Amino acid sequence: MSSKKWHEYSEDEILQANIEKYQRDDIVKFYEDFEEPRYTYIEYQIILAAVLKALREKLGRPVRAVDMCGGAGKAAFVIKSIQPDSEVSLVDLSDKMLNVARQRAAKLGLEDLNIVEADAFSFLEQDVEYDLFVYSSALHHFKDPVNLLKVSADRMNPKGMIVTIADPTTLIKSRRYRFFQFLATNRDVKRHLIKQYFQRKIKKTPATGEEFDLAEYQTYTGINDHQLCKDLASIDLHPLVHLRYPAGEPYMTKIMPYLGLCWAFSTVLCLNPAEYKNDVQSMKEDIRCQLPFRIHFY
Ligand SMILES: C[S@@+](CC[C@H](N)C(=O)[O-])C[C@H]1O[C@@H](n2cnc3c(N)ncnc32)[C@H](O)[C@@H]1O
């Protein structure tokens, strides 16, 4: 086990950890289970519908979208369900995760979903342009999300947008969040967490490598989403809409805001905010009115 410190790992080492993690059958099975209706996370439908509506109006044609690090294709399928004539690519480094998407596409008779096995940076080296990049539960798998989004923006139509969704803010490190998470897990996970807690207390100097999952790199601290937005604005990638919301199973999302646990964030970015200045308010209204739980805009 390596004793490197968290910040000493490189983007390539994190990539390697992701390649290994997303080949594991237990992990892939977890994403297969997202087929269940209770996992149809409503925020994807609502945020992506608002974005697709604005893009379609500006472009006057079907949108060319890419679900980056899309795994089993949660966002890709939502885009196709909202705008069936959109051209959608799904990119992921794990063939096993993509196979789950392939099976779902076959079941739905979606023959035009373009499935690409590649890591994000290699994919972005290609000379292709997209109107919409979606990063769903993906930014936290990178050491430098700003660089990833910058490279994506280089491949984006000047009127295009990037949507990031379902990444953790620094709130996930709060005691409040961890206590809530503990309450909401099943008995086996509770037992595992208690065991882990006591083992850590006993080991006085655990190796850093044992303390976190390198593939989930940013979850070590959570992402400082406000700082991220400032850093992105400084490279001319402007946040049009930025919200924090309580991701999770439907019953939990009702309770979490009352405990101050809007722990996930979503950001809609563009290159030219003047282009969309008249759309921002209606996008926000659509999102606020339709989400069945409390959120915060910034
Ligand atoms: C937490 S899962 C999210 C999957 C999907 N986007 C969703 O929301 O359900 C993270 C995904 O990112 C993929 N991934 C991680 N690092 C990647 C990289 N550098 N390039 C491409 N895919 C990557 C993994 O294979 C995995 O499928």
PDBQT file of the ligand as one rigid body, heavy atoms in Angstrom, charges set to zero:
ROOT
HETATM    1  C1  LIG A 301     -19.472   7.756 -10.801  1.00  0.00    +0.000 C 
HETATM    2  S1  LIG A 301     -19.450   7.033 -12.409  1.00  0.00    +0.000 S 
HETATM    3  C2  LIG A 301     -20.650   8.046 -13.206  1.00  0.00    +0.000 C 
HETATM    4  C3  LIG A 301     -21.234   7.400 -14.420  1.00  0.00    +0.000 C 
HETATM    5  C4  LIG A 301     -22.326   8.215 -15.095  1.00  0.00    +0.000 C 
HETATM    6  N1  LIG A 301     -21.817   9.469 -15.602  1.00  0.00    +0.000 N 
HETATM    7  C5  LIG A 301     -23.485   8.449 -14.152  1.00  0.00    +0.000 C 
HETATM    8  O1  LIG A 301     -23.775   9.608 -13.815  1.00  0.00    +0.000 OA
HETATM    9  O2  LIG A 301     -24.111   7.471 -13.742  1.00  0.00    +0.000 OA
HETATM   10  C6  LIG A 301     -17.941   7.634 -13.067  1.00  0.00    +0.000 C 
HETATM   11  C7  LIG A 301     -17.648   7.154 -14.475  1.00  0.00    +0.000 C 
HETATM   12  O3  LIG A 301     -16.537   7.885 -14.953  1.00  0.00    +0.000 OA
HETATM   13  C8  LIG A 301     -15.737   7.031 -15.735  1.00  0.00    +0.000 C 
HETATM   14  N2  LIG A 301     -14.407   7.639 -15.770  1.00  0.00    +0.000 N 
HETATM   15  C9  LIG A 301     -13.597   7.910 -14.733  1.00  0.00    +0.000 A 
HETATM   16  N3  LIG A 301     -12.489   8.538 -15.154  1.00  0.00    +0.000 NA
HETATM   17  C10 LIG A 301     -12.609   8.666 -16.491  1.00  0.00    +0.000 A 
HETATM   18  C11 LIG A 301     -11.783   9.227 -17.497  1.00  0.00    +0.000 A 
HETATM   19  N4  LIG A 301     -10.618   9.788 -17.202  1.00  0.00    +0.000 N 
HETATM   20  N5  LIG A 301     -12.217   9.175 -18.778  1.00  0.00    +0.000 NA
HETATM   21  C12 LIG A 301     -13.395   8.589 -19.111  1.00  0.00    +0.000 A 
HETATM   22  N6  LIG A 301     -14.225   8.035 -18.185  1.00  0.00    +0.000 NA
HETATM   23  C13 LIG A 301     -13.834   8.084 -16.897  1.00  0.00    +0.000 A 
HETATM   24  C14 LIG A 301     -15.812   5.701 -15.026  1.00  0.00    +0.000 C 
HETATM   25  O4  LIG A 301     -15.471   4.619 -15.869  1.00  0.00    +0.000 OA
HETATM   26  C15 LIG A 301     -17.281   5.688 -14.594  1.00  0.00    +0.000 C 
HETATM   27  O5  LIG A 301     -18.097   5.066 -15.546  1.00  0.00    +0.000 OA
ENDROOT
TORSDOF 0
